[in-house]
Amino acid sequence: MNFTNFDADQLFSMNDDTNPIMMLVWILPIILFVFYGQRIQLWVTSSEIKKGIKKLASFRDESRIELINYVKNNLNPRDDPVKKIDKFLDYFTIMPVDMDPNGIVEKVRHTVRSREDFTREHVRSLSPEMSELELTKVQTLLELASSLQMIHKIINHMFLTAKKQNNYPLILPLQMILPFIMEQAESMRDAIPAFKAGQPVGDGIGPMVVGKMMLNVEKETLVFQTTCAKSNYEDRTLYLLKAEGPGSTVGRPADALERIVSENKLDAIIMVDAALKMEGEDSASIAQGFGAAIGGIGTERFQIEAVASNSNIPIFSIVVKQSVKEAITLMTKDIADTADDVRLQIYEMILENTVKGQSVAIIGVGNTVGVPQ
């Protein structure tokens, strides 16, 4: 047989329908994708998700090591803290039964605050001599590490379940949400250095604005981890509220507002907070609105809205827009530079919506790490 006269054009010719090799070239892939297409898609998608899960595992391990090293190097614990920290990382919270929604907010608030109190006391047990500032920092680092561990567990569970059943449709939702999950996880990982150093984060723009308004004014701790100062502006009485800095805490602004309303007559409430920007919006842009600007699980907002509605007090809000990463990582210069502009807008809002002799509560919402008063 002579192979020197091999003609590739003739072999793969499209003109001859009886060419067996050309028929195989076209038919075999079709048969392959008909019977094994879903498995091929599962394999391709799985390789992408595996990379994400590997990153999540590294974020989880990094946050755990950062927390352990911080406790060992800065707090002088009496015993090895590794076992206690690992136990904390696996704690979980079961939300109350909500089949009957009556009273559910009080139940959720009780559950969440019980967890906070429990965590605070057990963190303190690592080193009884630690200051309140260090305590709040370790609490936040513990929450970050715990959240990253839980995210890894959930994503890994969803992936292994789909892979175990060779179920491509089951893995599709995971593929779609993974980029958003990774963005949040990376933000949490990048937030650790700022909280360790006690530096302001983007979410602290509300406390920063109100903290500047508190300068040279007598202050008092009104409720747990929440500071209040009373001042005057254009014959209006201002009640300034923020979490007690520079520790890493959001305070309890709803309890503080409830106490102020019980003792004084308020005519308006102004809330200053960070807000997540939409894609395409400029970071550090300022927007005004109406209603309680406060995040979280909703118990604080419910309490503030209840206080305002019972006393017929309007709630105004000013937000500084930023991304998820900007909100929990070191505050950028652009966001910090908005503080003076926001303060001027607050004063304009006071003049536009109140008259002389009236009272206004101004609440700086957000984590006040690195932001004193």
C-alpha positions, -999 to 999 in steps of 0.1 A, spaced: 0 0 0 14 34 -10 8 62 15 29 87 -4 -1 98 -25 -23 106 6 -48 133 -3 -63 150 27 -88 170 7 -102 138 -8 -103 121 26 -123 149 43 -142 159 11 -176 174 17 -187 165 -19 -189 128 -14 -218 118 10 -205 83 12 -171 92 27 -170 72 60 -144 92 78 -163 124 72 -195 108 84 -177 98 117 -163 133 121 -197 148 122 -218 120 137 -196 109 166 -197 143 184 -234 145 180 -238 110 195 -214 119 223 -232 151 233 -266 135 231 -257 107 256 -229 124 276 -235 161 271 -248 167 306 -219 149 321 -194 169 300 -211 201 311 -210 189 348 -173 182 344 -165 216 329 -187 235 355 -173 214 384 -137 224 375 -147 261 378 -166 256 411 -137 236 425 -114 266 420 -139 288 439 -142 263 468 -105 260 470 -103 298 474 -130 298 500 -111 271 520 -79 293 518 -100 323 530 -114 303 559 -79 290 569 -63 325 566 -90 341 588 -87 314 614 -49 318 616 -51 356 617 -75 354 646 -54 328 665 -22 348 660 -38 381 670 -51 366 703 -17 349 710 4 380 702 -17 408 716 -38 395 745 -14 372 764 -40 344 770 -35 322 800 -41 290 781 -37 279 744 -67 296 727 -68 273 697 -93 249 710 -117 276 723 -115 295 691 -122 264 670 -152 257 692 -165 293 687 -162 290 649 -187 261 649 -213 279 669 -246 284 652 -278 303 658 -313 288 653 -339 315 645 -372 313 664 -403 296 649 -421 321 626 -453 301 618 -471 327 639 -455 360 631 -470 378 662 -440 388 684 -414 373 661 -392 405 662 -389 403 699 -379 366 697 -353 373 670 -339 402 690 -336 381 721 -319 353 702 -294 375 685 -286 395 717 -282 363 737 -257 351 711 -238 384 713 -237 383 751 -226 347 750 -198 354 725 -187 385 744 -183 366 777 -165 336 761 -141 359 742 -134 377 774 -125 343 790 -96 340 765 -78 368 784 -97 383 814 -74 414 813 -83 425 778 -98 459 773 -132 466 758 -115 479 727 -96 446 722 -127 427 731 -148 443 703 -120 437 678 -117 400 686 -154 396 685 -155 411 650 -126 389 638 -144 359 652 -175 368 633 -155 372 601 -138 338 605 -170 321 615 -189 336 585 -161 325 561 -162 290 575 -200 288 572 -199 300 536 -173 274 527 -194 246 543 -226 256 525 -210 260 490 -190 228 494 -222 209 505 -241 221 475 -213 212 451 -207 177 466 -245 170 466 -248 178 429 -217 159 420 -228 129 440 -260 127 420 -244 137 386 -271 163 385 -262 192 362 -294 212 367 -287 211 405 -253 226 400 -265 255 378 -278 277 406 -245 273 424 -226 283 393 -248 314 390 -245 326 426 -208 317 431 -194 350 417 -215 370 442 -205 347 470 -168 350 461 -171 388 461 -185 388 496 -159 362 508 -130 382 494 -143 413 510 -145 396 544 -109 383 539 -97 417 530 -115 433 560 -94 415 585 -63 438 585 -84 469 590 -103 455 620 -70 441 635 -54 476 633 -86 493 645 -88 514 614 -121 529 600 -140 510 574 -164 523 548 -194 514 569 -182 538 595 -190 569 575 -223 574 595 -205 574 629 -177 595 615 -201 622 604 -220 623 637 -187 619 657 -174 651 641 -206 668 651 -199 657 687 -166 674 690 -163 697 720 -197 686 732 -203 667 765 -211 631 758 -226 602 778 -231 565 773 -269 564 769 -274 526 764 -250 497 759 -221 507 736 -240 538 724 -230 574 730 -252 605 730 -244 641 729 -268 671 731 -261 703 711 -279 732 695 -281 744 659 -301 775 648 -323 773 679 -329 736 674 -320 709 699 -299 681 684 -295 647 700 -265 631 684 -262 593 686 -235 569 675 -219 536 685 -192 540 712 -159 542 694 -132 535 686 -142 499 693 -156 476 666 -193 479 674 -226 491 659 -241 499 693 -278 498 700 -292 529 683 -329 518 685 -327 514 723 -310 548 726 -337 565 704 -364 548 724 -350 562 756 -347 598 741 -383 597 729 -395 585 763 -379 615 780 -381 642 753 -403 654 724 -387 648 691 -399 664 658 -376 646 633 -351 618 630 -322 619 606 -302 587 600 -268 586 583 -255 553 569 -236 536 542 -256 520 514 -246 495 487 -243 511 453 -256 496 422 -233 487 393 -227 518 373 -232 542 402 -203 562 414 -187 552 447 -190 578 475 -220 594 459 -245 609 484 -283 604 483 -311 616 505 -343 596 512 -371 589 536 -373 561 561 -350 542 585 -315 538 569 -301 508 588 -291 473 578 -288 441 598 -314 415 603 -342 440 607 -349 441 644 -332 475 649 -351 490 620 -384 476 632 -378 491 666 -369 526 652 -399 525 629 -422 516 658 -409 544 680 -413 569 651 -448 558 641 -461 557 677 -449 593 683 -456 605 647 -420 614 640 -408 616 604 -376 598 596 -352 612 570 -320 595 558 -288 603 541 -266 575 526 -231 573 511 -231 547 484 -202 522 482 -195 486 471 -196 455 494 -158 455 496 -156 492 503 -182 489 531 -161 465 553 -125 472 543 -103 502 550 -123 534 543 -112 550 511 -102 587 508 -132 594 486 -157 581 512 -139 599 540 -140 632 521 -178 630 520 -181 636 557 -181 674 556 -206 674 527 -229 650 545 -228 672 576 -238 703 556 -267 683 540 -278 673 575 -279 710 586 -299 719 554 -323 690 561 -328 703 597 -336 738 585 -360 726 558 -380 703 580 -381 719 614 -387 753 630 -370 770 659 -376 754 692 -380 719 678 -358 688 685 -340 664 661 -323 631 667 -293 625 644 -281 588 643 -248 578 628 -254 541 618 -226 517 611 -195 500 626 -176 527 645 -142 509 645 -114 535 645 -140 563 649 -140 581 683 -165 607 694 
